[in-house]
Amino acid sequence: MRIGINGLGRIGKLALWNHVANKDFSEIVVNIGRAVGTSIKDISYYIERDSTYGSLKRYLYGFADRPVITDLNDQAGTMLIDGVKVTVLRKARNPKDIAWADNGVDLVVDATGSFVDPTRPGDDPKGALAGHFDAGARRVIVSAPFKIKDKVSPMPGNAVTVVMGINEHDYDSSRHRLISGASCTTTCLAHMFKPLINAIGPKNILTASMATVHAATGSQEVLDRLAKAGDKDLRKNRSIFNNIILTTTGAADTLALVIPELGQIGFIAESVRIPTTTGSLVILVVNIQEEGSRITISREYINGIYKDAASLPHGYVVYSEEQNVSCDIISTPRAAVVIEGHETHTRTAEVTIDITKLIGIDRALIDGLKNTVIGIPLTQAVIYGWYDNELGSYVSMLGKLVRLVAEG
């Protein structure tokens, strides 16, 4: 089977590495949509080297010194990467004009980040996900969350968001043609949140918040740049080399698509960008109402939940008692999240509530009470989860989703 990858940026290139390493497909067709350098040799140069992860040959074979990209053919736009034929398309950037049909591609991974609205028609002059269907693809996986531009159109029935290990059962091959692999942060957060919900129950989690301390991405500026017309967030134009930059994240909205129980919980998500190339951290804060003596929420109890999750055969959660730093997470382990159990904290306090202030309670019931002030035990838990927002965590999980869809 042949797979197409649209875009050869950070995720596109690393997805190519992942599929070559796993020998998932006999041939891979990559669309760049423009000329690069002077020949296909310049494209192979870019594919073979990476400033964050080192060389492709080291990724595939450790320190063995062997060529992994051979048989370059500039006219045909082909090369062999570790025995896998890779064809590079350099003509069309609009999905509807890409030669997927001519190259026998049924499944496309759109890694451009430019096409994320599942409601846009395929003939949109600016390009749209549906354009891949017009070009011959049968299914499209997006390496980003869906974003509906007009914010009022409903999600199409042929679209679904999937995080492996959380809700892959929602994918219906007879119905879904557009599949979002969510984001790196949502993927990590889902594997932090789901074990808690399964163990404690959504009704006992009153509120939660998370902050991601996120490595820089390609959308940020290397040096300060004058804002474009209409820009509202001026911080996006500041140098990521020199700053910690507050930004936004859609992780909370996307998380609710893969864990519906989240709708019962008040949840806030925030993001901070820092000047590192990869290796990010989710700090999850959960406020839990204890049910009498049924369970006692403690550090040991919370860590036990994640130890159980880490024992599952799929390996999406790794539990660690090591004192990790962000570089330790780069490239490996290939999991959605590494729980930093060493830093898990809990604190329990009694929250005083005046029930006369409660909304919707029968006044006659209140008048019959001698004491209208009650105390409720509330425990706050803080959990730290590492993730490689590029190759190690997100691209690895995206690759598993691609294989699931390809097999269906």
C-alpha positions in Angstrom: 0.0 0.0 0.0 1.2 3.5 -0.7 0.7 6.5 1.6 0.9 10.2 0.8 2.4 12.8 3.1 1.4 16.4 2.3 4.0 18.8 3.6 7.6 18.2 4.7 7.9 20.5 7.7 8.7 19.2 11.2 5.8 16.7 11.5 5.9 15.7 7.8 9.6 14.9 7.7 9.5 13.1 11.0 6.4 11.1 10.0 8.4 10.0 6.9 11.2 8.9 9.3 8.7 7.0 11.4 7.1 5.1 8.5 10.5 4.3 6.9 11.7 2.9 10.2 8.6 0.8 10.8 8.4 -0.4 7.1 4.7 0.3 7.2 4.3 1.0 3.5 6.0 -0.3 0.4 6.1 3.2 -1.1 5.7 6.7 0.2 4.7 9.7 -1.9 5.6 13.1 -0.4 4.1 16.3 -1.7 6.2 19.5 -1.3 4.4 21.5 -3.9 7.4 23.6 -4.9 10.9 23.4 -6.2 13.6 22.9 -3.5 17.2 23.9 -4.0 18.7 22.8 -7.3 17.9 19.1 -7.4 16.4 16.2 -5.5 19.8 15.8 -3.8 19.0 19.0 -1.8 15.7 17.4 -0.7 17.6 14.2 0.4 20.0 16.5 2.3 17.0 17.9 4.3 15.5 14.5 4.9 18.7 13.0 6.1 19.7 15.6 8.7 17.9 17.1 11.6 19.1 19.6 14.1 17.1 18.1 16.9 17.3 14.4 16.4 20.6 14.0 14.5 20.9 12.0 11.3 18.4 9.6 9.8 21.0 6.9 9.7 21.6 7.2 13.4 17.9 7.2 14.1 17.6 3.9 12.1 20.8 2.2 13.0 22.5 3.9 16.0 26.2 4.5 15.3 26.4 2.1 12.4 27.8 4.2 9.5 25.8 3.2 6.4 24.1 5.1 3.7 20.3 5.2 4.0 19.3 7.4 1.1 20.3 6.1 -2.4 19.1 5.9 -6.0 18.4 9.6 -6.4 16.5 10.4 -9.6 15.8 14.0 -10.1 13.7 13.7 -13.2 11.4 11.1 -11.7 11.6 12.7 -8.3 12.4 9.4 -6.6 14.8 8.0 -4.0 15.2 5.0 -1.9 15.2 5.5 1.9 16.4 2.4 3.7 14.9 0.3 0.9 11.6 2.2 0.8 10.8 4.0 -2.5 9.9 7.6 -1.9 8.5 9.8 -4.6 8.6 13.6 -4.2 6.0 15.7 -5.9 6.9 19.4 -6.5 4.2 20.9 -8.6 0.9 21.6 -6.7 0.2 23.1 -3.2 -3.6 23.1 -3.4 -4.7 19.6 -2.3 -7.2 19.2 -5.2 -4.3 19.5 -7.7 -1.9 17.0 -6.1 -1.3 13.9 -8.2 -2.4 11.4 -5.7 -4.4 9.3 -8.2 -1.6 9.2 -10.7 0.7 7.8 -7.9 -1.8 5.3 -6.5 -2.2 7.0 -3.2 -5.4 6.1 -1.2 -4.4 7.4 2.3 -2.9 10.9 2.8 -1.4 12.4 6.0 -1.8 16.2 5.7 1.0 17.6 7.8 1.0 21.2 6.4 -0.9 22.7 9.3 -2.6 24.9 6.6 -5.7 22.8 6.0 -7.6 22.1 9.2 -11.2 23.0 8.4 -13.2 19.9 7.6 -16.2 21.9 6.4 -14.4 23.7 3.5 -15.3 22.4 0.0 -12.7 20.7 -2.1 -12.7 23.4 -4.8 -11.9 26.2 -2.3 -9.3 28.3 -4.3 -7.2 28.6 -1.1 -7.2 24.8 -0.7 -9.1 22.5 1.6 -8.8 19.0 3.1 -11.7 17.8 0.9 -9.5 18.7 -2.1 -7.5 15.5 -1.4 -10.6 13.5 -2.2 -10.9 15.3 -5.5 -7.3 14.4 -6.2 -7.9 10.7 -5.6 -7.4 10.0 -1.9 -10.0 8.0 -0.1 -9.0 9.0 3.5 -7.1 11.9 5.0 -5.4 12.1 8.4 -4.7 15.6 9.7 -1.7 16.1 12.0 -3.5 18.8 13.9 -6.9 19.5 15.6 -9.8 20.4 13.3 -10.6 24.1 13.4 -13.9 25.3 11.8 -13.3 28.8 10.6 -16.8 30.2 10.9 -17.2 28.6 14.4 -20.9 27.8 13.8 -20.9 25.0 11.2 -21.3 21.6 12.8 -18.6 18.9 12.5 -19.3 16.9 9.3 -20.4 13.3 9.8 -17.4 12.0 7.9 -14.9 13.6 10.3 -13.6 12.3 13.7 -10.9 13.1 16.1 -8.9 10.1 17.4 -6.2 9.7 20.1 -4.8 6.2 20.1 -5.4 4.4 23.4 -8.3 6.7 24.2 -11.0 6.6 21.6 -9.8 4.7 18.5 -13.1 2.8 18.8 -14.9 5.9 17.6 -13.3 5.6 14.2 -15.7 3.9 11.7 -14.0 3.0 8.4 -17.4 2.9 6.7 -18.1 6.5 7.6 -15.1 8.5 8.5 -12.9 9.9 5.7 -11.4 12.8 7.6 -9.5 11.9 10.8 -7.7 14.3 13.0 -4.8 13.0 15.2 -5.4 15.9 17.6 -2.3 17.7 18.8 0.8 16.7 20.7 -0.5 18.4 23.9 -4.0 16.9 23.6 -2.5 13.4 23.1 -0.4 13.8 26.2 -3.2 15.3 28.3 -5.7 12.6 27.2 -3.4 9.9 28.6 -3.0 11.8 31.8 -6.7 12.5 32.3 -8.3 9.2 31.2 -6.7 7.0 33.9 -7.9 9.5 36.6 -11.5 9.5 35.3 -11.5 5.7 35.1 -10.3 5.3 38.7 -12.0 8.2 40.4 -15.0 8.9 38.3 -15.9 12.2 36.5 -18.4 13.2 39.2 -15.7 13.3 41.8 -13.4 15.6 39.8 -14.9 19.0 40.5 -12.4 21.2 38.4 -9.2 20.8 36.7 -6.6 23.0 34.9 -3.5 22.3 33.0 -0.5 24.4 31.7 1.8 23.2 29.0 5.4 24.3 29.1 5.9 23.9 25.4 9.0 23.9 23.2 9.2 26.3 20.4 7.4 25.6 17.1 8.0 26.6 13.5 5.2 29.2 13.7 7.3 31.4 16.0 9.8 34.0 15.1 13.6 33.6 15.4 14.0 37.4 15.9 11.5 40.1 16.6 9.4 40.9 13.7 6.8 43.7 13.0 3.3 42.4 13.4 1.1 41.8 10.3 -2.1 43.8 9.7 -4.8 42.5 12.0 -2.5 40.7 14.4 -4.0 40.7 17.9 -1.4 38.7 19.8 1.8 40.7 19.4 3.8 38.3 21.5 3.8 35.8 18.6 6.1 38.2 16.7 8.8 38.2 19.5 11.9 36.2 19.4 11.6 32.7 20.8 15.3 32.6 21.3 15.2 35.2 24.1 11.7 34.9 25.7 9.2 32.9 27.6 6.0 33.6 25.7 2.5 33.3 26.9 0.2 31.8 24.3 -3.1 29.9 23.9 -3.9 26.2 23.4 -7.0 24.5 22.1 -6.2 21.3 24.1 -9.3 21.6 26.3 -11.7 21.8 23.4 -10.1 19.0 21.5 -9.8 16.8 24.7 -13.6 17.0 25.1 -13.9 15.4 21.6 -12.0 12.3 22.7 -13.1 12.1 26.4 -16.8 13.2 26.5 -16.8 12.9 30.3 -14.8 16.0 30.4 -18.0 17.9 29.8 -19.0 17.2 33.4 -15.8 18.9 34.7 -14.8 22.6 34.8 -11.5 22.7 32.9 -9.0 25.4 31.9 -6.0 25.0 29.7 -3.1 27.4 29.3 0.2 27.4 27.4 3.7 28.9 27.7 6.3 28.6 24.9 10.0 28.3 25.9 13.2 28.5 23.9 13.9 24.7 23.5 13.6 22.7 20.3 11.4 19.9 21.7 10.5 18.2 24.9 7.4 19.7 26.6 5.6 19.3 29.9 2.0 19.2 31.0 1.3 20.3 34.6 -2.2 18.9 35.4 -4.0 20.2 38.5 -7.1 18.3 39.6 -9.5 19.1 42.4 -11.1 16.0 43.7 -14.1 15.5 46.1 -13.4 12.4 48.3 -16.3 10.1 48.9 -16.2 9.5 52.6 -13.9 6.5 53.3 -14.2 4.9 49.9 -10.8 6.2 48.8 -8.1 8.5 50.2 -6.5 10.6 47.5 -2.8 10.6 48.2 0.4 10.8 46.3 0.7 7.0 46.4 -2.9 6.5 45.2 -2.4 8.9 42.2 0.9 7.3 41.3 -0.7 3.9 41.6 -3.2 4.9 39.0 -0.5 5.7 36.5 1.6 2.6 37.4 -1.5 0.6 36.4 -1.8 2.5 33.2 1.8 2.0 32.4 1.5 -1.8 32.8 -1.0 -2.0 29.9 0.5 -3.7 26.8 0.1 -0.8 24.4 2.8 1.2 26.2 1.2 4.6 25.7 1.9 5.7 29.3 5.3 5.4 30.9 5.7 5.9 34.7 9.0 7.2 35.9 10.5 7.7 39.4 13.6 9.4 37.8 14.3 13.0 38.1 13.9 13.9 34.4 14.7 17.1 32.5 13.3 17.9 29.1 16.2 16.6 27.1 15.7 13.1 28.6 12.3 12.9 26.8 13.6 13.7 23.3 13.0 10.8 20.8 12.4 8.1 23.5 10.5 6.5 25.1 7.9 6.4 22.3 4.9 7.0 24.4 2.2 9.6 24.7 3.3 10.7 28.1 6.0 10.0 30.7 4.5 10.6 34.2 7.1 12.2 36.5 5.9 10.3 39.6 8.7 11.7 41.7 6.9 15.1 41.6 3.3 14.1 42.1 1.8 16.1 45.0 -1.5 16.1 46.8 -3.0 18.3 49.5 -6.3 17.8 51.3 -8.4 20.5 53.0 -11.9 21.0 54.2 -13.9 23.4 52.1 -16.6 25.3 54.0 -19.9 25.8 52.1 -22.9 27.8 53.1 -25.8 25.8 51.6 -28.1 28.8 51.7 -26.0 30.1 48.8 -26.6 27.0 46.7 -28.7 27.5 43.5 -31.8 25.5 43.1 -32.1 24.0 46.6 -35.5 23.9 48.3 -35.8 26.8 50.8 -38.1 24.7 53.1 -35.3 22.1 53.3 -32.8 24.8 54.4 -35.2 26.3 57.0 -35.5 22.8 58.6 -31.7 22.6 59.2 -30.0 23.6 62.4 -26.6 24.1 60.7 -26.5 25.5 57.2 -22.7 25.5 57.0 -21.0 22.2 56.0 -17.5 21.1 55.3 -16.5 19.0 52.3 -13.1 17.3 52.1 -11.3 18.4 48.9 -8.0 17.1 47.6 -5.9 18.9 45.0 -3.5 16.7 43.0 -0.7 18.0 40.8 0.7 15.6 38.2 3.5 16.2 35.8 3.6 14.6 32.4 6.5 14.8 29.9 6.1 14.5 26.1 8.2 14.8 23.0 6.0 17.1 21.0 7.6 16.0 17.8 9.2 12.6 17.0 9.1 10.6 20.2 5.6 11.1 21.4 3.3 12.8 18.8 4.7 11.4 15.6 4.9 7.9 17.1 1.3 8.1 18.2 0.3 9.6 14.8 2.0 6.7 13.1 0.0 4.2 15.1 -3.2 6.0 14.0 -2.1 5.9 10.3 -1.6 2.1 10.6 -5.0 1.7 12.2 -6.7 3.6 9.3 -4.6 1.8 6.7 -5.6 -1.5 8.0 -9.3 -0.5 8.0 
